[in-house]
Amino acid sequence: MKYRRIVAIIPSDELDHVEEELSAIGVPGMTVGKVSGIGEYRNYYTKDMMSECRRVDVFTEVARTREIVNTIAMAVGKNMKTDGIIAVLPVEEFIHIREYCKDLV
């Protein structure tokens, strides 16, 4: 089975909404991290102009990729520079460690 990694950099205050929407369409899991950076939008109210955001990573089957991308985009999209970005990357291998270790013993 082929997988994709969806990486979304979104405004921190939209994380709860994205989590609710992904849960509503049955996404079984995601990884969230706190990130900061400078992109199209610059935060002129901070010394380094960096914006604090959240990175949401979702690994999914190829067939669900567009549905998940659309869900994230609709959850945060306000047609503003601060909406964030979404990247879709191919996954060469997807391994559940618990299953992998069974084969090694």
For each residue, the residues with C-beta under 8 A, 3 or more apart:
1: 61 94
2: 61 62 90 91
3: 59 60 61 62 90 91 94
4: 59 60 61 62 65 88 89 90 91
5: 57 58 59 88 89 90 91
6: 56 57 58 59 60 65 68 69 72 86 87 88 89
7: 55 56 57 86 87 88 89
8: 18 55 56 58 72 76 84 85 86 87
9: 35 37 39 53 54 55 84 85 86
10: 14 15 18 53 54 55 56 72 76 83 84
11: 14 53 54 76 82 83 84
12: 15 34 52 53 54
13:
14: 10 11 17 18 54 75 76 84
15: 10 12 18 19 32 54 56
16: 19 20
17: 14 20 21 75 76
18: 8 10 14 15 21 22 56 72 75 76
19: 15 16 22 23 30 32
20: 16 17 23 24 75
21: 17 18 24 25 71 72 74 75
22: 18 19 25 27 30 58 68 71 72
23: 19 20 26 27
24: 20 21
25: 21 22 67 68 71
26: 23
27: 22 23 30 58 60 68 71
28:
29: 58 59
30: 19 22 27 56 57 58
31: 56 57 58
32: 15 19 54 55 56 57
33: 54 55 57
34: 12 52 53 54 55
35: 9 52 53 54 55
36: 50 51 52 53
37: 9 50 51 53
38: 42 49 50 51
39: 9 51 85
40: 81
41: 51 81 82
42: 38 49 51
43: 46 49 50 51
44: 49
45:
46: 43 49 50
47:
48:
49: 38 42 43 44 46
50: 36 37 38 43 46
51: 36 37 38 39 41 42 43 82
52: 12 34 35 36
53: 9 10 11 12 34 35 36 37 84
54: 9 10 11 12 14 15 32 33 34 35
55: 7 8 9 10 32 33 34 35
56: 6 7 8 10 15 18 30 31 32 72
57: 5 6 7 30 31 32 33
58: 5 6 8 22 27 29 30 31 68
59: 3 4 5 6 29 91 94
60: 3 4 6 27 64 65 68
61: 1 2 3 4 64 65
62: 2 3 4 65
63:
64: 60 61 67 68
65: 4 6 60 61 62 68 69 88
66: 69 70
67: 25 64 70 71
68: 6 22 25 27 58 60 64 65 71 72
69: 6 65 66 72 73 86 88
70: 66 67 73 74
71: 21 22 25 27 67 68 74 75
72: 6 8 10 18 21 22 56 68 69 75 76 86
73: 69 70 76 77 86
74: 21 70 71 77
75: 14 17 18 20 21 71 72
76: 8 10 11 14 17 18 72 73 83 84
77: 73 74 83
78: 82 83
79: 83
80: 83
81: 40 41
82: 11 41 51 78
83: 10 11 76 77 78 79 80
84: 8 9 10 11 14 53 76
85: 8 9 39
86: 6 7 8 9 69 72 73
87: 6 7 8
88: 4 5 6 7 65 69
89: 4 5 6 7
90: 2 3 4 5
91: 2 3 4 5 59 94
92:
93:
94: 1 3 59 91
95: 99 100
96: 99 100
97: 100 101
98: 101 102
99: 95 96 102 103
100: 95 96 97 103 104
101: 97 98 104 105
102: 98 99 105
103: 99 100
104: 100 101
105: 101 102
